Amino acid sequence: MLCRRVSLDELHPALGGGAPETGLDIYCRGRTGLLADDGARWAVLILPGGGYERIAPAEGEPVALAFLAAGIQAFVLSYSVLPALWPRQFLEGAAALAWMRANAPELGFRPDRVAVCGFSAGGHLAGCLAGGYAEPLLNERLGLTPEQVRPDAAILGYPVVHEARYLDPLGGAEVLRPDRRVGPGHPPAFLWATVGDATVPVENTLDYAHALRARQVPFELHLFQDGPHAMGLADRESARDGAHYNAHAAAWHPLCIDWLKGRG
């Protein structure tokens, strides 16, 4: 397994070095002559949550290893958090997607099979990338085209969509709503959340699903009755305590794997 970190300035020189804890962690299977080593794998860019104040570890490496076990090359972006303001996080996510696509042959996946997967605040960032890949800002600041940046699939777990307490500190809740970015070319989406989430209410996920439906974007939605916020995989590998372990809600990940592999 290839496991290393790529710094932000390696992703794109315009990003500079960033804070020491930022960067893109790579979890990829090497080529060993197996049937699956044909370069046709999917890859997923994982964006952990943390309210844009920190990067939640339970939504990073454990998720990457679960995708890797399913034959999907995995990447975890530790993006900038507050006091860094928007669009810094958006630029970093876009640069990571473009870097992955440019290096796809070397890393064993197809450049047209690049998904983004975000949780909570990371789900917000994933939604903004899925719907905002053609924003002129990306070409003005980074010289990137929509073809380089657009995810081929979007996976959002209990995403922040319109919670002002998370979005206002970045620069304003209304302008940063990912459901307002849904339009032509938005990639197919997989959404999941728990009805019991008291931190980011399920209405955030439902409003995003409504926006996808209104614009005829293909999507799959799974709601689980029980479980608090920030469940990650909802299994023992990512649960920080017993409340975050829910074997029923953990079904989201195998369902997601089936859905993602069905895209190609």
C-alpha positions in Angstrom: 0.0 0.0 0.0 1.2 3.5 -0.9 0.7 5.8 2.0 2.2 9.3 2.0 1.3 13.0 2.4 1.3 15.6 -0.3 1.6 19.2 0.9 -0.7 21.9 -0.3 2.0 23.6 -2.3 2.6 20.3 -4.1 -1.1 20.2 -4.9 -0.9 23.7 -6.4 1.8 26.3 -5.9 -0.7 29.0 -5.6 -1.9 27.5 -2.3 1.5 28.1 -0.5 2.6 25.8 2.3 -0.5 26.1 4.5 -0.5 25.2 8.1 1.7 22.2 9.2 -1.3 20.0 9.7 -2.8 20.5 6.2 -2.2 18.3 3.2 -3.5 15.3 1.2 -2.9 11.8 2.6 -2.8 9.0 0.1 -4.0 5.5 0.7 -3.6 3.5 -2.5 -3.0 -0.1 -3.4 0.1 -0.7 -5.4 0.2 -2.7 -8.7 1.0 -6.3 -7.9 -0.3 -7.9 -11.1 -3.7 -8.8 -9.7 -6.9 -8.7 -11.8 -8.0 -5.5 -10.2 -4.7 -3.7 -11.0 -6.0 -2.7 -14.5 -6.0 1.1 -13.7 -9.8 1.2 -13.8 -10.5 1.6 -10.0 -12.5 4.5 -8.5 -10.8 7.0 -6.3 -12.4 9.0 -3.5 -11.4 12.3 -2.0 -12.5 12.3 1.7 -13.2 15.5 3.5 -13.6 15.0 7.2 -15.9 17.2 9.3 -15.1 19.3 12.4 -17.2 22.4 12.0 -14.4 24.1 10.0 -12.6 24.5 13.4 -10.7 21.2 13.2 -10.3 18.0 11.2 -12.2 15.1 12.8 -9.9 12.0 12.8 -12.8 9.5 12.9 -13.9 10.7 9.5 -10.5 10.5 7.9 -8.2 7.5 8.0 -10.9 4.9 9.2 -13.1 5.9 6.2 -10.1 5.8 3.8 -9.2 2.3 4.9 -12.8 1.1 4.5 -12.9 2.4 0.9 -9.5 0.9 0.2 -10.6 -2.5 1.5 -13.4 -2.2 -1.1 -11.0 -1.7 -3.9 -11.3 2.1 -4.1 -8.2 4.3 -3.9 -8.6 6.8 -1.1 -7.3 10.3 -0.3 -7.9 12.3 2.8 -7.6 16.1 2.6 -6.8 17.9 5.9 -7.9 21.3 4.6 -7.5 24.7 6.3 -9.8 25.6 9.2 -10.7 28.8 11.0 -9.3 31.4 11.1 -8.7 30.6 7.4 -11.8 32.0 5.6 -13.7 30.9 2.5 -12.8 30.3 -0.3 -9.5 28.9 1.0 -11.1 25.5 1.8 -12.9 25.5 -1.6 -9.6 26.2 -3.5 -7.8 23.4 -1.6 -10.5 20.9 -2.4 -10.5 21.8 -6.0 -6.7 21.6 -6.2 -6.8 18.2 -4.6 -9.4 16.9 -7.1 -7.4 18.2 -10.1 -4.1 16.8 -8.6 -5.7 13.4 -8.2 -7.1 13.4 -11.8 -3.7 14.4 -13.2 -2.0 11.6 -11.3 -4.6 8.9 -11.9 -2.5 6.6 -14.2 0.3 6.5 -11.7 -2.1 5.9 -8.7 -4.1 3.1 -10.4 -7.5 4.7 -11.0 -9.4 6.1 -14.0 -9.4 9.9 -14.2 -13.2 9.8 -15.0 -13.9 7.9 -11.7 -13.0 10.5 -9.1 -15.6 10.9 -6.3 -15.7 13.3 -3.4 -16.9 12.2 0.0 -17.6 14.7 2.9 -19.0 14.5 6.4 -20.7 17.4 8.2 -18.7 20.5 7.4 -16.7 18.3 5.0 -20.1 17.4 3.5 -20.7 21.1 2.9 -17.3 21.4 1.2 -18.0 18.3 -0.9 -21.4 19.8 -1.9 -19.8 23.1 -2.9 -17.3 21.3 -5.1 -19.9 19.1 -6.7 -22.0 22.1 -7.6 -19.4 24.8 -7.9 -16.7 23.2 -10.1 -17.3 25.7 -12.9 -17.0 28.8 -10.7 -14.7 31.4 -12.4 -12.8 31.8 -9.1 -11.1 28.4 -9.7 -9.7 29.5 -13.0 -8.8 33.0 -11.8 -7.0 31.8 -8.7 -5.7 28.4 -9.7 -6.0 28.3 -13.5 -8.1 25.1 -13.3 -10.9 24.2 -15.7 -14.2 22.6 -14.9 -13.0 19.3 -16.5 -10.1 19.2 -14.1 -12.2 19.9 -11.0 -15.7 18.3 -11.4 -16.2 15.2 -9.3 -17.7 12.2 -11.1 -19.8 11.4 -8.0 -20.6 13.1 -4.6 -21.1 11.3 -1.3 -22.4 13.4 1.5 -22.8 12.2 5.1 -25.0 14.4 7.4 -23.8 17.5 5.5 -24.0 21.1 6.7 -26.2 22.8 4.1 -27.7 25.9 5.8 -26.6 25.9 9.5 -25.6 29.5 10.0 -23.5 28.8 13.1 -21.0 26.9 10.9 -21.2 29.0 7.7 -21.4 32.6 9.1 -17.9 32.5 10.5 -16.6 31.6 7.0 -18.3 34.6 5.4 -22.0 34.1 5.3 -24.5 31.3 5.3 -26.7 32.3 2.4 -23.9 32.7 -0.2 -22.2 29.4 0.9 -25.3 27.1 0.7 -24.4 24.1 -1.5 -28.1 23.4 -2.3 -28.1 26.8 -4.2 -25.2 25.5 -6.4 -27.1 22.5 -7.8 -27.5 22.9 -11.5 -26.6 21.3 -14.9 -23.7 19.0 -14.7 -24.0 18.3 -11.0 -22.6 14.7 -10.5 -24.8 11.9 -9.2 -25.0 12.0 -5.4 -25.3 9.6 -2.5 -26.7 11.1 0.7 -27.1 9.7 4.2 -28.0 11.0 7.7 -29.7 10.0 10.9 -33.0 11.5 12.0 -31.7 11.6 15.6 -28.9 14.1 14.7 -29.4 17.0 17.0 -26.3 18.9 15.8 -26.9 19.2 12.1 -30.6 18.4 11.7 -31.7 16.0 9.0 -33.5 18.9 7.2 -30.0 19.9 5.9 -29.8 16.6 4.0 -33.5 16.7 3.0 -33.1 20.2 1.5 -30.1 19.1 -0.5 -32.0 16.1 -1.8 -34.9 18.4 -2.7 -32.6 20.6 -4.7 -31.2 17.6 -6.5 -34.7 16.3 -7.3 -35.8 19.7 -8.5 -33.0 19.8 -11.0 -33.3 16.1 -12.0 -29.9 15.1 -10.7 -29.7 11.4 -10.0 -29.3 10.7 -6.3 -29.7 8.0 -3.6 -30.8 8.9 -0.1 -30.6 6.8 3.1 -32.0 8.0 6.4 -31.4 6.0 9.6 -33.7 6.6 12.6 -31.1 6.5 15.4 -27.7 8.0 15.9 -26.0 11.2 16.9 -24.0 13.5 14.8 -20.5 12.6 13.5 -20.9 8.9 13.3 -18.3 8.4 10.5 -18.6 4.8 9.5 -20.8 4.1 12.5 -18.8 1.0 13.2 -16.3 0.2 16.0 -13.4 1.4 13.9 -14.6 5.0 13.8 -16.8 5.3 16.8 -15.3 7.4 19.6 -17.9 6.0 22.1 -20.8 3.6 22.3 -23.3 6.2 21.2 -21.5 6.6 17.8 -21.6 2.8 17.2 -24.7 1.7 15.4 -24.5 -1.5 13.3 -27.7 -0.6 11.4 -26.5 2.9 10.4 -23.1 1.4 9.4 -25.0 -0.2 6.4 -24.5 3.2 4.7 -21.0 2.3 3.6 -21.6 -1.0 1.8 -24.6 0.6 0.2 -22.4 3.5 -0.9 -19.8 1.1 -2.3 -22.5 -0.7 -4.4 -23.9 2.6 -5.6 -20.4 4.0 -6.5 -19.3 1.0 -8.4 -22.5 1.0 -10.2 -21.7 4.5 -11.6 -19.0 3.0 -13.9 
